[in-house]
Amino acid sequence: MEITYTQNEISKVAAQILKASASNIFLLYGEMGVGKTTLIKELVKQLGVLELSGSPSFSIVNEYEATDGVVYHFDFYRINDIAEAYDIGVEDYLCSGAYIFIEWPEKVSALLPRQATKLIINSNNNGSRTLKILPMN
């Protein structure tokens, strides 16, 4: 599935993503500044998270209380080695059954589960974004 959207349509897009996904693990790919964190903010909001969610760039993972449980948001941009992901116990998070959003998943590709939804975001010249939603198998 492919969706082109503007910032004003992000709420509708987030709802489409959650509805279309068979997984609760989302892998977000895209260049720096393309809007991965902005999209995650809306996704977690729709999952019932009341606190504002920012990028966990300095702590690697943020945990949020949602209406129906916990949501985890990982940002692996700053890790230098996959061992750092192992050190924080990423495998336990991935097996938790919680909603999980991962920015820069390519840095930990060896750890990623087979059942995940891949979200690829690209920016367009007019300021809109194009999102590809792909099941990962």
N, C-alpha and C positions, 0 to 999 in steps of 0.2 A: 504494500500500500504506500502511496506517495501523497503528501499533503503540502501545499504551499500556503503559508499563512503570514500574517503580520502580528505585531505585538498585541493589537486589540483583539485578536482571535485566539490567543493562547489558551484561554479557559476552555473553549470548544475543542481545541486540538488535544489538550490534556485528557478530556473526557473520552475522545475517540481512541486515544492510545490505551487508556485503561480498559476500555470496552473490547478493543481488538486483540489484546494480549492474552495468551494462554498461560503466561508465566508471571510470577511476581518479581522477577529479577530483570532489570532493565540496564542495558549497556549503552552508554551515550558516547558517540563518536562525533568529532568535529573539531575544527580549529579553535584556538584560543579566541574567546570573545564572540563566538557564534551564537551563544544563548543556551548552552547546556544547563547551567545553574538556574537560569531564569525559568526554563521549562520544568526543571525538577521542583522549583519552588511552587509552581502551579500544580504539579502532580501530587506533591505531598499535601498541599492544601485540600485537594479534592479527596484525599484519603482521610481527612479529618484532623490533620495536624494544625494546631492553633498557633504555635510559636513560629516566628519568622525563621525560615531556613536559608542560611547562606552557604557559601562554598566552604567545605571543611579543608581547604588547601593546607592549612597549617597543622591540623590535627589528624589528617587522613580520613577519619570517619566521624560523622555526627549521628547521634541517635535522637529520634523524635518520638514522642508519645502521640499516637493517632487514636481515632475513635475505636478501632478494632485491634489495637496492638501497637507494636513498635515498627518504625520505619528507619532504615539505615541509608545514609548517603555517604558514599566513598568518593574521594578525589585522589587519584593516584598520580597526579601530575608531578609531584615533588619527590616521589620515591626514586631511588637510584638502582635498586636491586629488588628482585622478586622476594628475596629473603625478608625484606621489611614487611611485606604483606603477610608472609607466614608468621612473623613475629607478633603481629597484632591479632592473629588467629582468624584470618579471613575465611578459612574453611568452615569454622563454626558459624559464622554469620551466614554464609551461603547455604548452610543446611538448616537454618533456624526456621524457615517457613515464613519469615517476615518479608515485607516489601523491601527491596534493595535497589538502589540507584547507584550506578558506578560511572564516574567520569574518568576518562583516560584508561579504559579497560585493556587497551593494547599493551599496557605496561605489565599486566598480570595475566596475559592470555593463557598461559599454561594452567592457571587456577580456575578459569571460568567454567561454569557448568554448561552442559549441552543444552539444557532447557532454559533459555533466556530469550528476551526480546531485544533485538539490536535496533537502536535508534541512531540514524545517521543524519546529522543536521548540516546543511550548507547554506551560506548566505548568498543572496541574489543582489544584483546591481541596484534594484529599486528599494532595498532595505528589507524586503521580505525574506523569509527562510523557507527552504524546502526540506521536508522531513521524510525520510524513508523508514518505514517500519517493517522489519524483517524478523521472522523467527530464526533462531540460531539452532542448527542441528548438525 
